[in-house]
Amino acid sequence: MIENKPNRVVVDLTKVTYLDSSGLAVLIEGMQNVQKYGGKFGLAGVQEDVKHVFDIARLDQVFEIYPDVDTALAAK
């Protein structure tokens, strides 16, 4: 998907109830790859248990996090 260089990549985490360091690493790498070509990378539908992981790691300040996919896609 990233090879096509879309303007915006949104990862829907609505159904994700658990995220470990491996999952975080994949999301960070994806975000970095999208940012390299000037695209926007966002996360949508992050549940409270998963958001807690982002908060603890202070990644809530790094990722653009939206309440749902539609909001993420509409963001500038």
N, C-alpha and C positions, 0 to 999 in steps of 0.2 A: 504494500500500500504506500509506504513512504517513498519508494522508487518513483511513483507517479507524482510526487511532490504536491499533494493537495494543500490548499490554502489553510485549511483547518482540519485537525484530527481530534476527534472527541472519543474518549474511551468511556463507555457506559458501564459503570460499576454497580448498577442497581441490584443485581443478584449476587454480588460478592459479599460474603459475610465474614471472610477471614483473609488477611493479607500478611505475608511474612516478608522477610528481607529479600528473598528472591523475587517476589512480585514487585516490591518497591524498585529493585534494580532494573527490572524490565521496563517499568513505567518511566524511570529516570532516563534510561537509554533511549527510549522512544521519544521522550520530550527533547532530549539533546539533538537527536537526529532531525527532528522536525524543525527545531530552531536553527540548525546549521544552514538550512536553505531559506530561512525567513518565514516559515509557516508558524501557525499558532497551534498549541497543544493544550487540550483541556480534559478535565475529568468531570463526569456527570453522575448524579445519583449516588453519591458516596454515603453509605449507611453509617450510623453513629459509631459502631464498633470499629469500622475501618477508618473512619475519620479520626478517631482517637489515635491510631497509629501515625497518621500524618501529623497530627498536633504534637505528639511526643517528639517526633523526629524533626519538628519544625518545617516539615515539607508543605504544610498548609500555606507557608509564605513563599514557596517556590512554584507550586502548581496553581493553575487557574482551576478552581473548583466551582461547579455550578450545580444547582438543585436538580436539574434534569437536562436531557439531551437537547430539547428544543431551545432552552435558554442558552445553552453552550453554543449551539449553532448560530443563534441570533447575535451573540456577543461580537463586539468589534475588536 
